[in-house]
Amino acid sequence: MRPALLLGSLLLSLSHSAEATEPARTTTQVLKAARLFDAKTGKIVSPGVVVVAEGKVVGVGPKAPVPEGATVVDLGDATLLPGFMDAHTHLSAEPGPDWRKDIIDNFQRTIPEQTLNTLPRARATLMAGFTTVRNLGSEDFIDVGLRNAIARGTVVGPRILAATSALSTTGGHCDHGNSWRKGLMAHDASRGVADGPDALRALVRENLKYGADVIKVCATGGVLSLNGDADAPQFTQAELDAVVDEAHSRRRKVAAHAHGAEGAKRAIRAGVDSIEHGTLMDDEALELMKSKGTWYVPTVLAFYGVKELADKGSLPPATVIKLRAVNVRREQVMRKAISLGVRIAFGTDAGVFAHGRNAEEFGLMVDAGLAPAEALRTATVNAAELLGVSDRLGTLEPGKLADVVAVPGNPLQDIRVTQKVLFVMKEGVIHRNDTAPGEPVATTP
């Protein structure tokens, strides 16, 4: 289906759910809690107070001026934080219990059905406290349509930066013609597949033409595909140089899926903005990232999620072998990156496990050696810088968008309270408030 027709059918299929699905904003709201996490300093401030008006933060701290008649939301023994950001999601995917059945289902689902299936996933992500996500790869422009529908208030979900189709060389990891999710037989290549610098430049331009906010490139093999080894490089240096040059010239960032060291180093030298996964990188790759300021998005939870599928017998045997090979080095690379001071941003690869579990990444990062405050910063101030939205998101400061979440207790004492989000506000709209029975909560159509 042509992109214009796809987006039209998407909006038509959702048109019955008007903007009234969102609760109305009150003029001024005062959020109170025992604590507030200052993402700039990584410290807890007590008490926590955030004043919100017209979808923006207008005051922070107990001395912030409060207009008469403001609505007070008292969350008690909780901590206020900036809305979390996940820099690596796939809202158009979610694993089923049986990979063989997934193959059949993928052939039977129409594009409109696949699009509608994203709605509960988007809502679950928002209710888990993630008010912004970067969706790194979606076929048929589903992520663009979902992004636009959420932005218009037609459906409920996080703010989305969309990549559309990931770029791949023929037979590469993001050539879904050889993905186990698509089938074990010959299948047409994804629209993001090309070979050679000029052809890849053209694909970057095409993705941007149809609404991409970011470019994703699959620089090495991967685990969940039927191609070669996960560590094998799949682009030449000239090809990656062309992708990054074209994207950066259009003021778009580039995220590179990369497991192996050589493919990662080619991507880093080309100037990509982030390396995703990076499980088999060597010291040279990490030191290169440090020197160039390349962001590392380790997606720790992804490997636990895939292991769960493997333990259930839900993956092909060849995929399980690759998973085990990647896991040998994964945590060592993460610890080395932390010790070197490589810049780390939060990303989960949600879609290889159920959406809404995103916050489990915090605890896994701390288990790998990251301090709790730094783990929180990866999903707030760090992610905002990587995504290019620091001017309006990532910290609770006057003038920024009022994306606010609250968790019980103190996350610096127990990072896993991030999995128990009790309050979610996005641009001044309360979507979740577990402390107030009867509070209007946004629902999907």
HUGI-V832042 format. One line per field, one symbol per residue. ss: DSSP state (A for helix, B for strand, O for the rest). psi: psi as a letter, one per 20 degrees, with the letter a starting at -180 (. if undefined). burial: + if it has 16 or more other C-alpha atoms within 10 Angstrom, else -. A space follows every 50 residues. Layout:
ss: ???
psi: ???
burial: ???
This chain:
ss: OOAAAAAAAAAAAAOOOOAAAOOOOOOBBBBBBOBBBBOOOOBBBOOBBB BBBOOBBBBBOOOOOOOOOOBBBBOOOBBBBBOBBBBBBOOOOOOOOOAA AAAAAAAAOOAAAAAAOAAAAAAAAAAOOBBBBBBOOOAAAAAAAAAAAA AAOOOOOOBBBBOOOOBBOOOOOOOAAAOOOOOOOOOOOOOOBOOOAAAA AAAAAAAAAOOOOBBBBBOBOOOOOOOOOOOOBOOOAAAAAAAAAAAAAO OOBBBBBBBBAAAAAAAAAAOOOBBBBBBBOOAAAAAAAAAAOOBBBOOA AAAAAAAAAAAOOOOOAAAAAAAAAAAAAAAAAAAAAAAAOOOBOOOOOB OOOOOOOOOAAAAAAAAOOOOAAAAAAAOOAAAAAAAOOOOOOOOOOOOO BOOBBBBBOOOOOOAAAAAABBBBBBOOBBBBBOOOOOOOOOOOO
psi: pqgghghghghghihinriihpqqqrgpqopqrhrpoohgikqppprppp pppkjqpiqpqijppoqpjqppooicmrpprqpqpojnrnijqpqriohg hggghhhhprghghghiighggghggiijoipqoomoprkkhhgggghhg hijhrparppoqibpqpqrpjahjnjikqhhhrjrpqqqqijprpqgghh ghhghgghhjjphqpppnirraglrjbaqhipqjqrhhghggggggghhj kqrppoppgqgghghggghhkqhqppfkhkqrhgghhggghikpqpnilg hghgghhggghikjqqhhhhghghghhhighggghggghikpppqpqhkp hirpqijhihhghhgghiipqghhghhhjehghgggikkhiirhrnqpir qmoprqqqboihhnhiiijlpipppolipohpniinpipppqqq.
burial: -----++--++--+----+-+++----++++++++++++--+-+--++++ +++++++++++----+----+-+-+--++++++++++++++++++---++ -++-------++-+++-+++++++++++++++++++++++++++++++++ ---++++++++++++++++++++++++++++++-----++++++--+--+ +-+++-++--+++++++++++++++++++++++++++-++++++++++-- -+++++++++++++++++++++++++++++++--++++++--++++++++ +++++++-++---+++--++-++-++---++-++-+++---+++++++++ ++++++++++++++++-+-++++++++++++++++++--+-+++++++++ ++++++++++++--+++++-+++++++++++++-------+++--
